[in-house]
Amino acid sequence: MALTGLQIQKLLPKTNCKECGSNTCLAFAMKLAAKKAELSECPYASDEAKKILGAASEPPVKCIELGPEKKLKIGAETVLYRHEKTFVSQTALAVNVNDTDSAELIDTTLNAIRDYVLERVGEKLVVDMVGITQKGSNADAFAALAKKAWDTTKRPLVLRSADAKSLAAAAAAVKGSGSVLVAATNETAELLKAAAIENGHSLAVTAADLDGIVGLTAKLKNDGFNNLLLSFNTYSLAEQFQTNSIVRRAALKDEFKPLGYPSVTFIETDNIFDGTVAATTEISKYGGICVLPNFDPAQLAPLMTLRLNIYTDPQKPIQVEPKVYPVGEPKIDSPVFVTTNFSLTYFIVSGLPHILIESRCGFLLSLRLSFPSPRSAKSTSIH
Ligand code: SF4
């Protein structure tokens, strides 16, 4: 039977030291009860607490922390549908480069990944990771490209190769970057597990079918390594959608631990429309990491906006702090517009400074707004 937050709190040290990131042991206990935290985040948990809480306190989908400071988190989900509570960790978006690409294309892509920032409702959205795929046969060139990508972007990498030795060499070249190795098979699991542990990375596992993946994750976890992701072999959009749904349902509804890990998917088409549909499927239905084949702002912007909409807490409207904000360069006699503090309202108005400042009458007429005259207390909010 699941323990309540209060029952769990009795097993914690009750010193409220905050080292787990929660303000009190009770707050941390509530997170454990909701499966939004892991007991390992409390460095002072007793052996008794570990024994009693143990796996029961783990989220049904393991939280994988990426990057040198473990700031990029994927997994840790607790619900199948967003409206049940909220989704926790948004799908990480990556852009791929191949070791066979021209030097010019590699430089252009890495610089673009590093510099791209999309502003939406006050948030700065960036490309989370860089995919590095080995298509050639030169292990040194693959490792050198991984190092270059890390040095240029400082984003964790998704290193992909069918050759385990090349993958291990690239893992060593970017030691400490908190990247992902894709992917271990039955034959290469031992070598790649050692490379992941030695260099501080996570490891994706793959097999011809889900049974094979289950066998691999169970074995690696039994061996003491649990920083795992799942890489599925699917051959159509329908199969991709179906597999993602089956795996997430097994993890959440049946608490089937061998499938309780986030996934990593490379989008393989160069057709921007097909690729966008596949990436949309990943964002909407349980993708952990989605690697896009090319850098294209026309694809990234709608995907990031979609992701922002899905991975917000439906119980908390996105809001800006209520206060007076300058728009453009206001002067002492500039008009004051009154809006609600819903982000959508605020950013629609603040995004139109040329209309506000230079043509305010036209703006007021077209949107049926009025702003307060100096002699009137009346105002109109924009919804
Ligand atoms: S780290 Fe442990 S002892 Fe400290 S506040 Fe968190 S739960 Fe309590």
Residues whose N, C-alpha, C, O or C-beta is under 5 A from the ligand:
A	BS01	SF4	L12 P13 K14 T15 N16 C17 K18 E19 C20 S22 T24 C25 F28 E41 C42 P43 Y44
